[in-house]
């Protein structure tokens, strides 16, 4: 049932968005990666997942908020069974596991990850919200993993906030060149560099 649902979601995403993957420097390979992307919609990771070849899609797991994806049985089925998401408890007071350790464990199991370093959806006018520190700590914990910036364009116009029906528009998912954390690179410098690498993929510096 999960496999059927996954194919249905991918097919629907392609029909509504005609999504196209653009590869600038990353290349389509089986190398284990952390894809870090801008975040404007709950459907962001679905588009990244959709443009990946099936052989990569099967072992690429989104990192998502447990509070959202476990809220109902239907969401839990999609998050856990269909996408095999790494579900993070965002409330520190309710957290039983360290989020960085959860992600590192998934990498140790040979999965790739889809991560949104803004931490929440960006509904404002700025191209990106400030990055949270998880990407840096994960890069430090597993320095050999490629970190690939990914810019998702147009999806927030396909499903505007508060709307129930999608508006068919062409979306693009642009993959940039991989980066790694420097051996002596400090947190703020790395996060600024990662943010710049992501912004460089935005069409004309505009919002997604």
C-alpha positions in Angstrom: 0.0 0.0 0.0 2.9 2.4 0.8 4.5 1.8 -2.6 1.2 2.4 -4.4 0.7 5.6 -2.4 4.2 6.8 -3.2 3.7 6.3 -6.9 0.3 8.1 -6.7 1.9 11.1 -4.9 4.8 11.3 -7.4 2.4 11.1 -10.4 0.1 13.8 -8.9 3.1 16.1 -8.2 4.2 15.7 -11.8 0.8 16.4 -13.2 0.2 19.5 -11.1 3.7 21.1 -11.3 5.4 19.5 -14.4 8.4 19.6 -12.0 11.8 19.6 -13.7 15.1 18.8 -12.0 18.1 21.0 -12.9 21.5 19.7 -11.9 24.3 22.3 -11.6 27.4 20.6 -10.3 25.8 17.9 -8.2 25.2 15.3 -10.9 22.9 12.3 -10.8 24.9 9.7 -8.8 24.5 7.2 -6.1 26.7 9.2 -3.7 25.2 9.5 -0.2 24.1 13.1 0.4 22.2 15.6 2.5 20.1 17.8 0.3 19.4 21.1 2.1 16.7 23.2 0.6 14.5 26.4 1.0 11.2 25.7 2.7 8.0 27.4 1.6 5.4 24.6 1.5 4.7 21.2 3.2 5.1 19.8 -0.3 8.7 20.8 -0.7 10.3 17.5 0.0 7.8 15.8 -2.3 9.1 17.7 -5.3 12.7 16.9 -4.4 11.8 13.3 -3.9 9.9 13.3 -7.2 12.7 14.5 -9.4 15.2 12.0 -8.0 15.6 8.7 -9.9 13.6 5.9 -8.4 16.8 4.1 -7.3 17.8 7.2 -5.3 14.3 8.0 -4.1 14.0 4.7 -2.3 16.9 5.6 0.1 16.4 9.3 0.4 14.5 10.3 3.6 13.0 13.7 4.4 13.7 15.2 7.9 10.3 16.5 9.1 8.5 17.7 12.2 6.9 14.9 14.2 4.2 17.2 15.5 2.9 17.7 12.0 3.3 14.3 10.5 2.0 12.4 13.5 -1.0 14.6 14.0 -3.4 12.2 12.2 -3.3 8.6 11.1 -3.3 9.6 7.5 -0.3 11.9 7.9 1.5 9.3 10.0 1.0 6.8 7.2 2.4 9.2 4.6 5.3 10.4 6.8 6.4 7.1 8.2 5.3 4.4 5.7 5.4 6.2 2.4 8.4 8.6 2.8 10.2 6.9 5.7 10.8 10.3 7.1 13.2 11.0 10.0 10.6 12.6 12.4 12.0 15.2 14.7 10.3 16.4 17.9 10.5 20.1 17.6 9.5 20.9 21.2 12.7 20.5 23.3 10.7 19.8 26.4 9.0 16.8 24.8 12.1 15.6 23.0 13.4 12.1 23.9 16.1 11.9 21.2 18.8 14.3 20.0 17.8 15.5 16.5 21.4 15.5 15.2 21.9 11.9 16.4 18.6 10.9 14.7 19.9 12.3 11.4 23.4 10.8 11.9 21.9 7.4 12.6 19.9 7.6 9.3 23.1 8.5 7.5 24.9 5.5 9.1 22.1 3.3 7.8 23.2 4.4 4.2 20.2 6.8 3.7 20.5 10.2 2.1 18.5 13.0 3.7 16.4 16.0 2.7 16.8 18.8 5.2 15.3 22.3 5.6 17.8 24.4 7.6 15.3 27.2 8.0 13.4 24.9 10.4 10.0 26.2 9.4 8.1 27.4 6.3 9.1 30.8 5.1 5.9 32.8 4.4 7.5 36.3 4.5 9.2 38.4 1.9 12.8 37.4 2.6 14.3 34.8 0.3 15.5 32.7 3.3 15.0 32.7 7.0 18.1 32.4 9.2 19.5 28.9 9.2 19.3 26.9 12.4 22.3 25.1 13.6 21.3 21.5 12.8 23.0 21.5 9.4 26.3 22.6 10.9 26.2 20.0 13.7 25.3 17.2 11.3 28.1 18.3 8.9 30.5 18.1 11.9 29.2 14.7 13.0 29.5 13.2 9.5 32.1 15.4 7.6 32.5 13.0 4.6 28.8 13.4 3.5 28.1 15.7 0.5 25.9 18.6 1.4 23.9 19.6 -1.7 22.0 22.9 -1.9 18.6 22.6 -3.6 16.3 25.5 -4.6 12.6 24.8 -5.1 10.9 27.4 -7.3 7.2 28.2 -7.7 5.7 25.6 -5.3 4.3 28.2 -2.9 2.3 29.6 -5.9 1.0 26.1 -6.7 -0.5 25.7 -3.2 -0.8 29.2 -1.6 -1.2 29.2 2.2 -4.9 28.8 3.1 -5.9 27.3 -0.2 -7.2 23.8 -0.7 -7.0 23.3 -4.4 -3.6 23.5 -6.2 -3.0 25.9 -9.1 -1.1 24.2 -11.9 2.2 25.9 -12.5 5.6 24.6 -13.7 8.1 24.2 -10.8 11.8 23.6 -10.9 14.1 21.9 -8.4 17.7 23.1 -8.9 20.6 21.2 -7.4 23.9 23.0 -6.8 27.5 21.9 -6.3 28.2 19.9 -3.1 29.9 21.6 -0.1 31.6 20.3 3.0 32.3 21.9 6.4 35.9 23.0 6.7 38.1 21.3 9.3 38.4 24.5 11.3 35.3 26.3 10.0 33.2 28.0 12.7 29.5 27.6 12.9 28.5 31.1 11.7 30.9 31.1 8.8 29.7 27.7 7.6 26.0 28.6 7.9 26.6 31.8 6.0 28.4 29.9 3.3 25.7 27.3 3.1 23.0 30.0 2.9 24.9 31.8 0.1 25.2 28.5 -1.8 21.5 28.1 -1.6 20.6 31.6 -2.5 22.9 31.4 -5.6 20.5 28.9 -7.1 17.4 31.2 -6.7 16.2 32.6 -10.1 17.1 36.3 -10.1 17.3 36.2 -6.3 13.5 36.0 -6.0 11.4 34.0 -3.6 10.5 30.4 -4.5 
